[in-house]
Amino acid sequence: MVIASLGLLAPLPFVHAAIRLRRPFVLLYVLIYGIASFGLIWLLATGETEGEVETAMALSWFFGTILLITVSCVHLALLRKKILYPQRTVWVESGMHCGLFSIDIAGFGQVGRSSDIFVQVRRMLFGLLANAFEASGISWNMCLKRDTGDGMIVVVPPHFPKFRLLLPLLSQLAAELAKYNVVTDPALRIRVRVAIHAGEVTLDEYGVTGRPKVLLARLLDSRVLRDALAEAPDESPVVVLVSDRFHEDVQDQGGPGLDTMSYRQVLVQEKETEVLAWLHVPTPVVRGLP
């Protein structure tokens, strides 16, 4: 009888699994098992002959030992991935060498734009940017993102090839923005400046910091990049400035479809920074993932 009563403990692993894994359907098993258990108890309580009691005891013993072992094994299997191999939630940590992508909307705060327009422009740009990252083979959800009000800083985990920040991401983004600008109201049109760099990032409670982040900001706000966007034709809504270090480490090494001849070397002088960089105006043509 004591051994048979172990069957009543069989639902406990599934209850624990349901709570830890947030799987309500597992509770259905507990309900069914409870009904079966009470059925066995009822057989034991109402058995009139010795044979019936022995049969009920045999069923209870089998139900209590074999099923308890089976349920425990299933329970461990369900929790194995969640407990022993928890899903990673942080893909960027301090000290990692990451790709850095910064984007800024030109003329975002121009006179005449209402708060509703600000919301629409930001929502459209960030949506197109997420699609461009995904089309380039970079998971948008794995990236660390920091909203800057009129733009965004994106830190790409190191396991993604850095050349994908150039191809097909830039052409994809330029193509989608060009198509959007053709059909939208002039007040909602979007033109952007982009800066790309790579380096070891430092994270604090406010986001990304460190020298790579400072250089990224200087590139994005540089007069060279602002003038390039002002001089670019309307059908080219994106201008890009790539750091010399990124150009040397990534572009000079070559990559599937990279067109290094379309980048022009420029001198950036911004605040305390004086560095060489590479200017590029992407052609708005959608390309496939290399």
Backbone as a ProteinNet text record, in pm:
[ID]
protein_1_A
[PRIMARY]
MVIASLGLLAPLPFVHAAIRLRRPFVLLYVLIYGIASFGLIWLLATGETEGEVETAMALSWFFGTILLITVSCVHLALLRKKILYPQRTVWVESGMHCGLFSIDIAGFGQVGRSSDIFVQVRRMLFGLLANAFEASGISWNMCLKRDTGDGMIVVVPPHFPKFRLLLPLLSQLAAELAKYNVVTDPALRIRVRVAIHAGEVTLDEYGVTGRPKVLLARLLDSRVLRDALAEAPDESPVVVLVSDRFHEDVQDQGGPGLDTMSYRQVLVQEKETEVLAWLHVPTPVVRGLP
[TERTIARY]
83.3	0	86.4	196.5	285.9	348.5	397.6	455.4	351.7	232.4	126.5	94.5	103.7	68.7	166.5	282.3	377.5	316.2	221.8	154.7	92.5	48.2	-13	87	217.8	320.1	359.2	314.8	355.2	322.8	210.8	183	278.9	349	430.1	537.4	612.7	709.9	645.8	524.7	458.9	407.8	363.8	322.7	441.1	555.8	676.4	713.7	704.9	737.4	642.6	514.9	416.8	447.3	489.6	520.9	648	754.1	882.2	878.6	811	808.9	689.3	600.4	479.5	405.3	379.4	307.6	176.2	67.9	-60	-110.8	-75.9	-130.1	-81.3	34.1	84.7	-11.3	-80.7	-176.1	-290.8	-316.6	-422.4	-387.8	-257.5	-216.9	-246	-217.2	-239.8	-387.3	-475.8	-618.9	-659.6	-612.1	-645.5	-589.9	-464.9	-403	-478.8	-522.7	-598.5	-726.4	-795.5	-919.3	-889.2	-780.1	-744	-705.5	-633.7	-592.8	-712.8	-805.7	-924.6	-1007.5	-1000.1	-1068.9	-1010.9	-876.7	-812.9	-846.8	-844.4	-880.3	-1023.6	-1110.6	-1250.2	-1260.5	-1178.4	-1178.2	-1133.5	-1029.3	-980.3	-1084.8	-1156.3	-1254.2	-1380.8	-1416.1	-1543.1	-1527.7	-1399.4	-1378	-1446.9	-1532	-1607.2	-1541.9	-1461.6	-1399.5	-1249	-1185.3	-1040.5	-974	-1030.9	-973.8	-977.7	-1090.1	-1102.1	-1000.4	-979.5	-881.3	-741.7	-710	-577.6	-556.2	-660.7	-650.2	-626.2	-702.4	-686.6	-547.9	-497.6	-363.7	-257.1	-275.7	-178.2	-176	-296.6	-303.6	-240.6	-268.8	-215	-63.8	-13.6	132.3	198.1	145	200.1	190.7	74.7	50.2	142.3	169.6	246.4	395.8	450.1	595.5	643.8	589.4	633.5	605	484	448.3	524.9	554.6	632.5	771.1	833.1	965.4	956.4	854.3	837.8	815.7	726.9	695.8	818.3	896.4	1017.2	1116.3	1129.5	1220.5	1171.2	1040.4	983.9	1003	985.6	1003	1145.1	1243.9	1382.5	1409.7	1348.4	1367.9	1309.6	1192.4	1129	1210.4	1271.4	1344.6	1492.2	1539	1682	1731.9	1661.4	1707.1	1694.7	1587.2	1563.3	1655.1	1684.4	1763.8	1912.6	1946.4	2087.4	2144.4	2061.3	2107	2010.5	2010.9	1916.6	1942.6	1834.8	1846.9	1923.2	2016.1	2096.8	2014.1	2017.8	1941.5	2030.9	2158.6	2252	2355.7	2358.1	2448.7	2567.3	2561.8	2670.9	2714.8	2844.1	2898.7	3022.3	3058.2	3178.1	3300.7	3385.9	3507.5	3495	3373.7	3354.6	3387.9	3447.5	3477.5	3355.9	3281	3152.2	3150.3	3063	3034.8	2945.8	2971.7	2895.4	2830.8	2702.5	2625	2543	2560.6	2486.4	2415.2	2291.6	2211.7	2141.4	2128.7	2067.5	1980.9	1859.7	1767	1802.5	1830.2	1864.4	1741	1758.8	1649.6	1530.9	1554.7	1444.3	1360.5	1424.7	1351.9	1316.7	1307	1278.2	1143.5	1132.8	1010.9	894.1	779.8	660.4	627.5	721.4	694.4	627.8	513	441.3	491.2	442.7	479.9	432.6	317.6	267.3	361.4	415.9	510.3	638.4	684.5	803.1	782.5	665.6	635.8	633.1	567.5	556.5	692.5	774	905.8	994.1	996.8	1078.6	1031.5	901.4	848.5	883.9	872.5	904.5	1052.9	1139.6	1283.2	1327.6	1285.3	1329.2	1276.1	1157	1103.7	1184.9	1217.1	1298.6	1439.2	1492.6	1626	1629.2	1527.9	1519.6	1511.6	1432.1	1420.5	1552.8	1625.7	1754.5	1855.8	1855.7	1946.7	1912.8	1785.7	1745.5	1779.3	1757.1	1787.8	1937.4	2017.1	2162.9	2216.6	2128	2171.1	2214.5	2175.2	2206.1	2076	2068.3	1945.7	1924.3	1814.3	1782.7	1759.9	1699.2	1668.8	1794.3	1900.3	2023.4	2110.4	2082.4	2162.7	2124.3	2222.6	2197.3	2167.2	2051.6	2007.3	1989.2	2029.5	2013.1	1947.3	1828.2	1754.6	1821.2	1846.1	1908.2	1811.3	1684.1	1584.4	1555.9	1657.3	1641.7	1723.3	1753.6	1829.9	1849.1	1952.5	1976	2120.8	2172.2	2302.1	2275.9	2335.6	2316.8	2451.7	2460.8	2581.8	2555.2	2634.7	2613.5	2701	2645	2724.5	2839.5	2951	3071.5	3061.8	2963.7	2959	2896.8	2848	2799.6	2912.6	2933.6	3038.7	3016.8	3121.5	3106.4	3083.8	3126.1	3104.4	2956.2	2871.4	2728	2668.6	2742.3	2697.3	2706.5	2784.1	2798.8	2712.4	2713	2643.6	2570.3	2443.4	2361.5	2286.5	2323.3	2245	2228.1	2338.2	2330.2	2244.9	2265.1	2185.5	2038.8	2015.1	1877.2	1808.2	1876.8	1818.2	1794.9	1892.5	1877.5	1761.6	1745.9	1637.6	1501.5	1487.3	1358.7	1323.6	1422.8	1397.3	1362.7	1430.4	1401.9	1258.7	1215.3	1078.1	977.4	1009.1	919.5	907.5	1019	1017.9	940.4	932.7	860.7	710.4	658.3	513.2	461	548.3	501.3	493.3	428.9	418.2	555.9	585.7	718.2	758.2	661.9	693.1	737.6	708.3	742.4	863.4	922.7	1037.9	1157.8	1238.8	1350.3	1481.1	1579.5	1716.8	1805.1	1905.2	1981.3	2131.4	2201.2	2346.2	2378.1	2478.3	2515.9	2665.9	2704.6	2846	2866.4	2978.1	3007.1	3149.1	3163.2	3293.2	3291	3400.2	3406.9	3513.1	3491.3	3588.1	3534.8	3617.1	3576.1	3485.9	3365.7	3267	3274.5	3231.9	3217.6	3073.4	3011.2	2872.1	2860.8	2769.7	2734.4	2582.7	2531.7	2386.9	2311.9	2385.4	2320.1	2333.4	2410.3	2425.7	2571.1	2610.2	2743.1	2830.6	2957	3051.5	3188.9	3289.2	3424.1	3468	3594.3	3651.2	3584.9	3555.8	3486.2	3353.8	3281	3152.9	3177	3281	3311.5	3346.2	3430.6	3468	3345.2	3258.7	3136	3053	3042.9	2965.1	3029.2	3162.4	3232.1	3212	3215.5	3193.1	3051.6	2954.6	2815.2	2785.2	2844.8	2816.6	2913.1	3002	3105.7	3047.1	3113.6	3074.5	3087.3	3187.4	3206.4	3082.2	3025.5	2908.2	2784.2	2770.6	2655.2	2657.9	2774.1	2786.6	2760.5	2805.5	2785.1	2636.5	2557.9	2414.3	2347.4	2392.3	2334.3	2362.3	2477	2515.7	2462.3	2419.8	2371.9	2237.1	2210.6	2080.3	1966.4	1847.3	1731	1702.7	1735	1706.8	1806.6	1904.5	2001	1981.3	1896.8	1860.5	1958.8	2069.3	2163.3	2305.8	2379.3	2523.9	2591.4	2709.3	2774.8	2919.5	2964.5	3104.6	3156.8	3257.4	3315.7	3451.9	3478.6	3606.6	3721.2	3837.8	3954.5	3989.8	3971	4000.6	3907.3	3778.9	3683.1	3717.5	3753.7	3789.7	3910.4	4008.3	4129.5	4103.2	4028.7	4008.5	3904.2	3805.9	3693.7	3694.5	3691.6	3680.5	3806.8	3922.9	4046.8	4067.5	4002.2	4014.3	3925	3838.5	3749.4	3629	3527.7	3405	3317.2	3219.8	3133.5	3059.9	3094.1	3021.4	3061.3	3160.6	3200.4	3263.9	3216	3267.4	3347.6	3474.2	3557.5	3588.3	3574	3604.3	3503	3386.7	3283.9	3299.7	3406.7	3434.8	3549.1	3530.5	3630.4	3689.9	3821.3	3888.2	3874.2	3839.4	3821.9	3887.9	3910.3	3966.1	3854.1	3837.4	3733.3	3798.8	3757.1	3803.7	3682.3	3663.8	3545.6	3585.6	3570.6	3611.7	3758.3	3785.5	3923.9	3972.2	3884.2	3913.7	3959.8	4068.2	4115.2	4160.8	4076.7	4102.8	4065.7	4118.4	4078.4	3955.2	3868.8	3750.2	3717.5	3614	3578.6	3431.5	3407.7	3273.8	3211.2	3082.7	3012.6	2868	2819	2677	2618.3	2544.5	2494	2396	2407	2309	2186.7	2069.3	1948.9	1904.1	1979.8	1947.4	1944.9	1837.1	1825.7	1911	1999	2084.7	2055.6	2092.2	2070.8	2177.1	2148.9	2245.1	2362.8	2486.9	2604.9	2625.5
-120.8	0	125.4	122.1	237.6	263.4	153.6	166.9	216.5	163.2	203.2	351	403.6	543.8	639.7	586.7	674	727.7	656.2	703	840	871.2	1001	1115.3	1083.5	1187.7	1214.3	1130.4	1142.2	1277.4	1342.3	1472.5	1583.8	1567.8	1677.5	1725	1633.8	1683.4	1762.2	1721.6	1793.6	1929.6	1937.5	2066.6	2163.1	2112.7	2195.1	2236.3	2143.1	2173.8	2279.1	2267.9	2364.7	2504.4	2513.9	2644.7	2702.9	2621.2	2670.4	2699.4	2617.8	2631.6	2711.7	2748.9	2823.1	2751.4	2622.7	2542.2	2495.4	2571.1	2534.6	2397.6	2353.4	2224.7	2110.4	2128.7	2023.6	2000.7	2105.3	2090.6	1997.9	1986.1	1894.1	1751.5	1717.2	1583.1	1563.3	1665.4	1654.7	1627.8	1697.4	1677.9	1534.4	1486.3	1349.1	1247.8	1272.8	1180.3	1178.8	1297.8	1305.5	1224.7	1232.7	1155	1005.4	963	820.7	775.9	862.2	826.5	809	902.7	890.4	768.4	732.7	611	488	482.3	368.7	365.5	483	488.7	439.5	478.7	434.6	282.9	222.9	77.5	10.2	68.4	12.3	22	134.1	156.4	74.5	42.7	-25	-171.7	-220.4	-361.8	-452.6	-544.1	-630.4	-765.6	-806.9	-938.3	-923.1	-1024.9	-1022	-1012.4	-1078.6	-1073.7	-934.3	-865.9	-729.8	-637.9	-655.9	-573.6	-600.8	-728.2	-760.8	-702.5	-707.4	-649.7	-499.6	-433.8	-289	-254.5	-335.1	-312.4	-331	-432.3	-456.9	-340.2	-294.2	-179.3	-55.1	-34	82.2	74.7	-44.7	-60.3	-29	-84.6	-60.1	88.7	145.6	285.9	376.5	336	421.1	417.3	302.7	292	320.6	248.2	264.4	405.8	455.7	587.4	698.1	679.5	779.5	794.4	681.2	686	753	715.3	772.5	922.9	964.4	1106.2	1185.9	1129.8	1199.3	1218.3	1116.5	1127.2	1233.2	1234.6	1335.4	1475.3	1486.5	1614.1	1667.9	1581.9	1624.1	1662.9	1590.6	1623.9	1759.9	1789.6	1918.8	2034.4	2015	2122.8	2129.2	2029.6	2022.1	2147.8	2186.9	2301.3	2431.3	2444.4	2569.7	2587.1	2477.3	2487.3	2467.1	2359.3	2330	2416.6	2450.8	2531.6	2648	2744.3	2856.3	2938.8	2992.7	3073.5	3202.3	3234.2	3353.2	3477.8	3574.2	3697.4	3816.4	3808.4	3917.9	3872.5	3940.2	3901.6	3996	4109.1	4205.5	4234.1	4219.2	4244.6	4332.4	4395.9	4480.3	4398.6	4459.9	4392.6	4318.9	4305	4238.9	4334.2	4279.7	4358.1	4350.9	4459.4	4460.5	4560.8	4534.7	4633.7	4742.2	4867.8	4981.9	5054.2	5074.5	5137.4	5249.9	5371.1	5485.5	5555.8	5596	5660	5781.8	5885.6	6010.5	6064.9	6110.5	6166.5	6312.2	6347.1	6485.7	6575.7	6692.5	6787.5	6736.9	6649.9	6588.6	6693	6793.3	6891.9	7017.8	7008.2	7126.7	7185.8	7317.3	7389.7	7336.5	7318.7	7273.9	7128.1	7054.1	6913.1	6900	6835	6814.3	6688.4	6667.7	6548.6	6422.6	6428.6	6313.1	6277.2	6378.3	6352.7	6290.6	6341.5	6281.8	6132.2	6097.3	5956.7	5874.6	5925.5	5850.6	5830.8	5936.3	5927.9	5827.8	5834.9	5742.7	5598.6	5577.5	5442	5384.7	5465.8	5418.3	5386.5	5477.9	5454.5	5331.1	5319.1	5205.2	5073.8	5076.8	4956.3	4916.2	5014.3	4986.1	4942.2	5001.1	4965	4820.8	4782.9	4644.9	4547	4580.9	4493.3	4482.1	4593.5	4591.9	4505.6	4512.1	4427.9	4280.6	4247.8	4108.2	4058.9	4144.6	4106.2	4085.7	4146.3	4133.2	4015.5	3943.4	3828.3	3863.3	3980.4	4022.1	4026.9	3949	3943.6	4076.1	4141.2	4269.6	4252.9	4144.7	4123.1	4098.3	4046.8	4020	4144.6	4247.8	4369.7	4453	4523.6	4619	4753.6	4812.1	4935.4	5047.4	5167.5	5284.6	5396.6	5436	5542.3	5675.9	5756.1	5888	6001.9	5972.2	6075.3	6091.5	6134.4	6148.2	6043.2	5934.7	5827.6	5711.7	5634	5515.4	5471.1	5415.1	5348.1	5199	5120	4975.4	4908.4	4824.8	4747.1	4603.8	4555.9	4423.9	4320.6	4210.9	4106.2	4059.3	4021.4	3990.5	3867.3	3779.7	3659.4	3683.5	3805.8	3839.2	3901.6	3856.3	3915.5	4065.6	4142.7	4288.2	4345.1	4273.1	4326.4	4337.1	4265.2	4272.5	4407.2	4485.6	4621.5	4708.6	4663.1	4736.2	4677.8	4548.8	4481.6	4357.4	4347.6	4439.2	4543.5	4565	4650	4791.5	4854.8	4994.9	5011.4	4925.7	4934.1	4903.7	4806.9	4771.6	4889.4	4952.2	5066.2	5182.8	5210.5	5320.2	5295.1	5171	5138	5155.2	5107.5	5117.6	5262.5	5341.5	5482.7	5557.6	5525.6	5591.4	5562.5	5437.9	5402.5	5472.2	5478.6	5544.3	5693	5758.6	5902.7	5940.4	5850.1	5878.6	5888.6	5805.2	5795.7	5870.9	5920.5	5982.7	6133.9	6195.7	6341.5	6401.9	6518.9	6580.7	6599.7	6626.5	6647.8	6520	6405.2	6276.9	6210.1	6275.1	6215.7	6205.6	6103.4	6072.2	6067.4	6142.7	6130.8	6112.5	6028.1	5992.6	5997.3	6019	6004.7	5878	5804.9	5679.1	5679.3	5634.1	5614.1	5469.7	5410.2	5270.2	5258.8	5184.6	5164.6	5027.4	4986.9	4861.5	4875.8	4811.1	4817.2	4749	4745.5	4685.4	4783	4737.5	4824.5	4815.1	4921	4925.6	4960.8	4881	4903.4	4949.7	5042.9	5081.6	5085.2	5137.3	5134.4	5225.6	5311.1	5402.9	5359.7	5256	5210.5	5185.9	5234.6	5210.6	5332.7	5308.2	5417.3	5368.3	5452.9	5415	5488.9	5475.1	5546	5509.9	5381.4	5350.8	5425.1	5438.6	5510.9	5659.6	5716.9	5858.5	5884.3	5798.8	5816	5801.7	5707.5	5689	5817.1	5880.8	6004.1	6117.2	6124.8	6229.7	6211.2	6088.1	6061.1	6100.9	6064.4	6090.5	6240.5	6316.2	6459.6	6545.3	6483.3	6559.4	6645.4	6758	6847.3	6776.9	6689.5	6616.2	6536.5	6467.8	6384.2	6468.7	6577.9	6666	6729.2	6773.8	6834.1	6731.7	6608.8	6503.7	6476.8	6476.9	6453.8	6571.3	6693.1	6811.6	6812.8	6758.7	6757.8	6636.4	6535.5	6413.8	6439.1	6373.8	6390.6	6339.4	6390.6	6354.3	6204.7	6138.8	5995.3	5910.5	5974.1	5903.4	5951.8	5882.5	5930.7	5892.4	5826.3	5777.9	5816.4	5870.6	5889.2	5822.1	5765.4	5681.6	5724.9	5723.2	5748.2	5628.9	5563.2	5443.8	5479.8	5437.5	5468.5	5403.4	5465.5	5410.9	5272.8	5253.6	5123.7	5015.1	5048.1	4952.3	4921.6	5026	5007.2	4915.6	4934.5	4853.1	4709.2	4691.7	4557.9	4476.4	4542.9	4471.7	4485.5	4608.7	4627.7	4584.9	4617.9	4581.7	4431	4357.1	4211.6	4148.2	4229.4	4179.1	4109.5	4095.5	4030.2	4011.3	3920.8	3892.8	4018	4068.4	4180.4	4317.5	4330.3	4461.6	4544.2	4667.2	4757.7	4868.3	4843.5	4940.1	5063.5	5053.5	5166.3	5279.1	5250.2	5353.7	5432.2	5403.1	5475.2	5573.7	5694.2	5799.4	5839.9	5845.7	5881.6	6031.4	6065.5	6204.9	6226.6	6353.5	6390.6	6445.9	6388.2	6432.2	6510.8	6633.9	6719.2	6765.5	6705.5	6732.6	6736.7	6854.9	6875.2	6835.3	6741.7	6701.7	6593.2	6550.8	6437.2	6482.8	6421.3	6442.9	6307.5	6248.1	6112.9	6102.8	5999.8	5966	5875.9	5889.8	5805.1	5786.3	5706.5	5671.7	5704.5	5791.6	5841.2	5759.3	5732	5647.6	5692.2	5698	5724.9	5599.6	5519.2	5391.2	5410.6	5324.6	5320.2	5243.7	5305	5237.3	5120.8	5012.3	4890.3	4775.2	4696.5	4583.5	4468.9	4417.8	4305.9	4187.4	4070.4	3950	3934.3	3851.5	3822.2	3746.1	3795.5	3727.6	3592.9
0	0	0	77.4	83.1	-53	-118	-250.4	-349.9	-340.6	-432.2	-418.8	-296.4	-274.6	-340	-382.1	-454	-582.6	-637.5	-758.2	-741.1	-617.1	-592.5	-605.7	-598.9	-611.5	-756.3	-848.4	-988.2	-1050.3	-1017.7	-1081.5	-1039.5	-926.2	-874.6	-973.5	-1038.6	-1137.1	-1249.7	-1292.1	-1399.3	-1351.9	-1227.2	-1172.7	-1172.9	-1128.7	-1128.6	-1270.2	-1365.2	-1504.7	-1560.7	-1527.1	-1576.6	-1525.8	-1399.4	-1341.9	-1402.8	-1411.5	-1461.6	-1610.4	-1687.7	-1832.9	-1883.1	-1793.5	-1831.4	-1944.6	-1923.3	-2021.3	-1958.4	-1973.9	-1908.8	-1950.2	-2073.7	-2117.5	-2029.6	-1962	-1875.1	-1759	-1718.3	-1608.3	-1646.9	-1775.5	-1819	-1778.3	-1788.4	-1745.7	-1597.4	-1516.4	-1372.2	-1344.8	-1418.2	-1398.5	-1432.8	-1549.1	-1591	-1491.4	-1447.6	-1353.6	-1221.1	-1178.7	-1053.1	-1059.1	-1174	-1190.4	-1183.4	-1250.5	-1248.7	-1107.9	-1035.8	-899.5	-808.1	-816	-732.8	-773.2	-900.5	-944.1	-878.2	-869.3	-803.3	-654.7	-593	-450.5	-429.8	-521.5	-510.9	-524.9	-615.6	-628.8	-500	-437.4	-311.8	-201.9	-202.2	-95.3	-113.4	-235.3	-261.7	-296	-298.8	-332.4	-230.6	-277.6	-188.5	-168.5	-260.1	-247.1	-241.6	-191.8	-179.9	-316.6	-415.4	-550.1	-608.1	-585.5	-636.7	-570.7	-439.8	-368.1	-419.9	-441.2	-492.4	-631.6	-715.3	-849.3	-842.1	-756.7	-741.7	-687.6	-591.6	-537.6	-644.4	-728.9	-835.9	-934.1	-972.2	-1062.5	-999.5	-873.3	-802.9	-792	-761.6	-752.4	-886	-994.3	-1127.1	-1161.4	-1135.1	-1164.8	-1083.9	-960.8	-870.9	-891.7	-930.8	-944.5	-1086.8	-1184	-1322.3	-1372	-1347.4	-1398	-1326.6	-1199.3	-1126.7	-1187.8	-1220.2	-1283.9	-1421.2	-1498.1	-1632	-1626.9	-1537.6	-1525.1	-1481.3	-1390.5	-1344.7	-1458.9	-1542.7	-1658	-1754.9	-1780.9	-1870.8	-1813.1	-1682.2	-1614.8	-1633.2	-1614.2	-1633.3	-1777.6	-1871	-2012.3	-2046	-1988.5	-2014.4	-1959.8	-1843.4	-1777.8	-1817.8	-1890.4	-1921.7	-1992.6	-2098.4	-2175.7	-2098	-2018.2	-1947.7	-1827	-1755.7	-1633.3	-1660.7	-1730.1	-1754.6	-1866	-1964.9	-2077.8	-2097.6	-2006	-2017.4	-2143.1	-2198.8	-2318.9	-2288.7	-2376.3	-2355	-2384.1	-2291.5	-2309.3	-2337	-2305	-2327.7	-2429.7	-2544.7	-2652.1	-2663.7	-2596.2	-2599.5	-2456.2	-2429.3	-2297	-2308.9	-2199.9	-2198.9	-2237	-2318.4	-2361.3	-2493.4	-2544.4	-2672.8	-2787	-2891.8	-3011.3	-3103.4	-3109.1	-3177.5	-3292.3	-3386.3	-3488.5	-3431.6	-3471.9	-3421.7	-3539.6	-3529.9	-3636.9	-3575	-3627.6	-3575	-3690	-3666.1	-3770.9	-3712.7	-3796.3	-3751.5	-3863.9	-3829.6	-3928.2	-3951.4	-4076.1	-4109.6	-4098.5	-4033.5	-4022.8	-3944.7	-3849.3	-3776	-3702.7	-3645.1	-3565.6	-3641.6	-3774.3	-3854.9	-3818.4	-3838.7	-3805.4	-3889.1	-3823.1	-3893	-3869.6	-3812	-3783.6	-3646.6	-3645.4	-3520.4	-3450.9	-3328.9	-3253.6	-3324.6	-3389.3	-3463.9	-3578	-3644.9	-3753.6	-3698.7	-3583.7	-3520.8	-3497.8	-3444.1	-3414.8	-3543.3	-3646.4	-3772.5	-3838.2	-3837.8	-3901.9	-3828.5	-3695.4	-3616.9	-3636.3	-3630.9	-3645.9	-3783.3	-3886.4	-4020.8	-4033.6	-3987.2	-4000.2	-3923.7	-3799.5	-3718.2	-3773.9	-3832.9	-3895.4	-4017.5	-4102.2	-4220.6	-4181.2	-4075	-4028.5	-3978.1	-3902.5	-3853.3	-3970.1	-4071	-4188.2	-4262.8	-4272.4	-4342.7	-4268.7	-4136.8	-4058.3	-4079.7	-4072.5	-4089.5	-4230.1	-4331.3	-4468.9	-4490	-4403.1	-4413.4	-4333.4	-4267.5	-4189	-4048.3	-4000.4	-3863	-3784.7	-3679	-3599	-3525.8	-3556.2	-3493.2	-3343.5	-3303.2	-3161.6	-3078.5	-3141.2	-3067.9	-3051.1	-3129	-3121.8	-2999.6	-2947.2	-2839.5	-2903.3	-2869.9	-2935	-2833.2	-2873.5	-2788	-2868.8	-2826.7	-2892.4	-2862.5	-2965.7	-2947.4	-2974.8	-2987.6	-3013.5	-3161.2	-3236.2	-3380.8	-3455.7	-3387.1	-3448.8	-3352.9	-3377.7	-3295.8	-3309	-3199.5	-3200.6	-3186.3	-3274.7	-3273.9	-3253.4	-3151	-3124.7	-3168.4	-3263.2	-3322.8	-3252.1	-3203.2	-3136.9	-3225.6	-3164.9	-3242.3	-3331.7	-3308.8	-3391.6	-3528.4	-3554.9	-3688.3	-3769.8	-3894.9	-3978.2	-3995.2	-3973.4	-3974.8	-4113.7	-4217.4	-4352.2	-4385.5	-4311.3	-4337.4	-4297.6	-4221	-4193.8	-4318.7	-4415.8	-4541.1	-4652.4	-4664.7	-4774.3	-4722.8	-4752.7	-4833.9	-4752.6	-4626.9	-4538.1	-4593	-4635.8	-4677.9	-4803	-4901.1	-5024	-4996.6	-4908.5	-4872.1	-4804.9	-4710.2	-4639.4	-4734.6	-4821.1	-4917	-5011.5	-5056.9	-5149.7	-5084.5	-4960.8	-4892.5	-4860.7	-4820.6	-4793.1	-4920.9	-5030.9	-5158.2	-5202.5	-5189.6	-5226.9	-5135.9	-5008.7	-4913.2	-4943	-4973.3	-4997.3	-5122.7	-5218.6	-5342.6	-5318.9	-5232	-5214.7	-5093.3	-5008.1	-4884.3	-4898	-4801.8	-4796.5	-4773.7	-4833.6	-4815.3	-4669.4	-4582.8	-4441.1	-4372.2	-4433.4	-4373	-4437.4	-4535.6	-4603.3	-4509.4	-4533.5	-4442.6	-4520.9	-4473.7	-4522.7	-4399.5	-4409.8	-4290.2	-4314.6	-4204.7	-4200.7	-4121	-4166	-4100.3	-4075.2	-3956.8	-3923.7	-3880.9	-3925.6	-3895.8	-3842.6	-3734.8	-3671.5	-3604.7	-3546.4	-3470.6	-3363.5	-3249.9	-3141.5	-3017.3	-2914.8	-2788	-2712.8	-2684.7	-2622.5	-2469.9	-2407.3	-2262.2	-2230.6	-2146.6	-2110.8	-1966.9	-1944.9	-1808.2	-1797.2	-1686.7	-1667.2	-1762.9	-1835.2	-1928.7	-2074.2	-2100	-2237.6	-2274.4	-2392.3	-2446.9	-2423.9	-2387.6	-2370.9	-2414.4	-2400.5	-2441.4	-2567.1	-2601.9	-2716.8	-2849.5	-2875	-3002.1	-3016.1	-2905.5	-2909.8	-2936.7	-2876.5	-2897.9	-3044.3	-3100.7	-3241.3	-3331.1	-3299.4	-3377.4	-3377.5	-3261	-3250.3	-3330.5	-3328.6	-3403.7	-3554.1	-3599.8	-3741.1	-3783.2	-3700.7	-3734.9	-3739.3	-3648.8	-3639.4	-3720.5	-3794.8	-3865.3	-3977	-4002.5	-4110.7	-4245.7	-4257.7	-4382.9	-4419.3	-4322.3	-4348.9	-4374	-4300.6	-4319.7	-4459.5	-4500.3	-4633.4	-4742.7	-4720.9	-4821.2	-4842.3	-4733.3	-4747.7	-4817.6	-4786.2	-4850.4	-5000.8	-5041	-5181.8	-5257.3	-5186.5	-5251.5	-5319	-5430.6	-5497.1	-5410.1	-5436.9	-5355.9	-5358.4	-5469.7	-5479.4	-5401.4	-5339.3	-5253	-5109.7	-5033	-4898.6	-4788.7	-4824.4	-4722.5	-4761.2	-4664.2	-4680.3	-4561.9	-4585.4	-4484.6	-4468.2	-4343.3	-4312.1	-4232.6	-4287.4	-4226.5	-4169.2	-4047.2	-3984.8	-4060.8	-4051.5	-4120.6	-4065.9	-3935.7	-3874.9	-3929.1	-3940.1	-3994.6	-4140.1	-4214.2	-4355.7	-4368.5	-4283.2	-4289.9	-4247.7	-4139.8	-4084	-4160.8	-4218.1	-4279.5	-4431.5	-4479.6	-4623.9	-4698.8	-4644.3	-4712.3	-4718	-4626.5	-4627.3	-4734.2	-4789.9	-4892.8	-4834.6	-4914.2	-4872.1	-4993.4	-4985.3	-5099.8	-5147.7	-5264.3	-5323.4	-5275.8	-5187.7	-5138.1	-5249.7	-5265.7	-5368	-5299	-5275.5	-5204.1	-5288.4	-5420.2	-5507.4	-5493.1	-5437.1	-5420.8	-5291.1	-5216.5	-5092.3	-5116.3	-5067.2	-5087.1	-4952.1	-4946.3	-4821.7	-4794.8	-4670.4	-4630.5	-4494.8	-4462.7	-4332.4	-4245.9	-4128.1	-4034.8	-3921.6	-3905.2	-3796.2	-3717.5	-3602.5	-3521.3	-3374.4	-3311.8	-3173.2	-3155.6	-3065	-3040.1	-3134.6	-3226.2	-3313	-3451.6	-3498.1	-3635.3	-3689.1	-3772.4	-3822.2	-3969.9	-4033.1	-4168.8	-4163.4	-4262.3	-4272.1	-4419.9	-4444.9	-4582.4	-4606.9	-4705.4	-4735.8	-4848.4	-4833.4	-4931.1	-4943.1	-5066.8	-5092.8	-5157	-5080.3	-5133.5	-5248	-5345.1	-5453.6	-5404	-5414.1	-5361.7	-5447.3	-5440.2	-5513.8	-5414.7	-5415.2	-5324.2	-5376.2	-5290.1	-5327.5	-5236.6	-5282.8	-5203.4	-5097.2	-5000.1	-4894.7	-4952.3	-4928.1	-4983.4	-4917.4
[MASK]
++++++++++++++++++++++++++++++++++++++++++++++++++++++++++++++++++++++++++++++++++++++++++++++++++++++++++++++++++++++++++++++++++++++++++++++++++++++++++++++++++++++++++++++++++++++++++++++++++++++++++++++++++++++++++++++++++++++++++++++++++++++++++++++++++++++++++++++++++++++++++++++++++

